[in-house]
Amino acid sequence: MKKSLLIISIITFLPFGLFAQHENPETGMEEENHFHYNTIALFTGGSSFLETGNTSFTLGADYIRRFSSTSNFGWGIYTEAIFAHHIEWVFGAVVLYTLPGNFWIRSGPGIEVIQEEIEHTSETESKTEFLWRIGVGYKIHIGRFIIDPSVDLDLSRSSEALVWGINFGMGF
């Protein structure tokens, strides 16, 4: 099912980038403009919990804001839903640094809201944990659209998770 969702997502978003080129008024030629102050994206992937070996489907969204066209730094916020036994929510903020060749690294704090079952009952309770996210990725530009594979390591008091997947987004 995960493979089917990934293939459908790529087929859906890829054609939009083919029409997203800009014309240079001086030369009259089409060119791609890869810099955008803002990027908004939807995330699809998985969260692999290192202590248990379980992997759960993950959906999310993020927003990145670059400081300036000459700076390699930016900041962002993200949210994710991890579809494990119960839905777990992750919210956070990151500082992003763009490396040469469209690679980037990011790091920042977040919180994870976990639903836990109360022993010997059918009830659940919410537990909130602080986490720290460290990640890497590669940005592929297709006009103003972006395909952005990424891998993040979420470190919290009770677990370590490898969050991997693809962002489909657009710059503006």
Residue pairs with C-beta under 8 A, 6 or more apart in sequence:
2 46
2 57
5 44
6 44
6 166
9 44
9 166
9 168
10 147
13 145
13 147
13 168
14 142
14 147
16 142
16 143
16 145
17 142
17 143
17 144
17 145
18 142
18 143
19 143
20 142
20 143
20 144
20 145
21 30
21 31
21 32
21 143
22 30
22 31
22 32
22 33
22 143
23 29
23 30
23 31
24 30
24 31
32 141
32 143
33 144
34 141
34 171
35 66
35 69
35 171
36 66
36 144
36 171
36 172
37 65
37 66
37 69
37 171
37 172
38 63
38 64
38 65
38 66
38 171
38 172
39 63
39 64
39 146
39 169
39 170
39 171
39 172
40 61
40 62
40 63
40 64
40 169
40 170
40 172
41 61
41 62
41 64
41 146
41 148
41 167
41 168
41 169
41 170
42 59
42 60
42 61
42 167
42 168
42 169
43 58
43 59
43 60
43 61
43 62
43 78
43 80
43 150
43 165
43 166
43 167
44 58
44 59
44 60
44 165
44 166
44 168
45 58
45 150
45 163
45 164
45 165
45 166
46 55
46 56
46 57
46 58
46 163
46 164
46 165
47 55
47 56
47 58
47 80
47 82
47 84
47 154
47 161
47 162
47 163
48 54
48 55
48 161
48 162
48 163
48 164
49 55
49 56
49 159
49 160
49 161
50 159
50 160
50 161
50 162
51 159
51 160
54 84
56 82
56 83
56 84
57 82
57 83
58 80
58 81
58 82
58 83
58 163
58 165
59 80
59 81
59 83
60 78
60 79
60 80
60 81
60 90
61 78
61 79
62 76
62 77
62 78
62 79
62 167
62 169
63 76
63 77
63 78
64 74
64 75
64 76
64 96
65 74
65 75
65 76
66 73
66 74
66 98
67 73
67 74
67 75
72 97
72 98
72 99
73 95
73 96
73 97
73 98
74 95
74 96
74 97
74 98
75 93
75 94
75 95
75 96
76 93
76 94
76 96
76 106
77 91
77 92
77 93
77 94
78 90
78 91
78 92
78 93
78 94
78 110
79 89
79 90
79 91
79 92
80 89
80 90
80 163
81 87
81 88
81 89
81 90
82 88
82 89
82 90
82 161
86 114
86 115
86 116
86 117
86 124
87 115
88 112
88 113
88 114
88 115
89 112
89 113
90 110
90 111
90 112
90 113
90 131
90 154
91 110
91 111
91 113
92 108
92 109
92 110
92 111
92 131
92 133
93 108
93 109
93 110
94 106
94 107
94 108
94 133
94 135
95 106
95 107
95 108
96 104
96 105
96 106
97 104
97 105
97 106
98 104
98 139
99 105
102 138
102 139
102 140
102 141
103 136
103 137
103 138
103 139
104 136
104 137
104 138
104 139
105 134
105 135
105 136
106 133
106 134
106 135
106 136
106 137
106 152
107 132
107 133
107 134
107 135
108 132
108 133
109 130
109 131
109 132
109 133
110 130
110 131
110 132
110 133
110 154
111 128
111 129
111 130
111 131
112 128
112 129
112 131
112 154
112 156
113 126
113 127
113 128
114 126
114 127
114 128
114 129
115 124
115 125
115 126
115 127
116 124
116 125
116 126
116 127
117 123
117 124
118 124
118 125
129 156
129 157
129 158
130 156
130 157
131 154
131 155
131 156
132 154
132 155
132 156
133 152
133 153
133 154
133 155
133 163
134 152
134 153
134 155
135 150
135 151
135 152
135 153
135 163
136 150
136 151
136 152
137 148
137 149
137 150
137 151
137 167
138 148
138 149
138 150
139 146
139 148
140 146
140 147
140 148
140 149
144 170
144 171
144 172
145 168
145 169
145 170
145 171
146 167
146 168
146 169
146 170
146 171
147 166
147 167
147 168
148 166
148 167
148 168
148 169
149 165
149 166
149 167
150 164
150 165
150 166
150 167
151 162
151 163
151 164
152 162
152 163
152 164
153 160
153 161
153 162
153 163
154 160
154 161
154 162
154 163
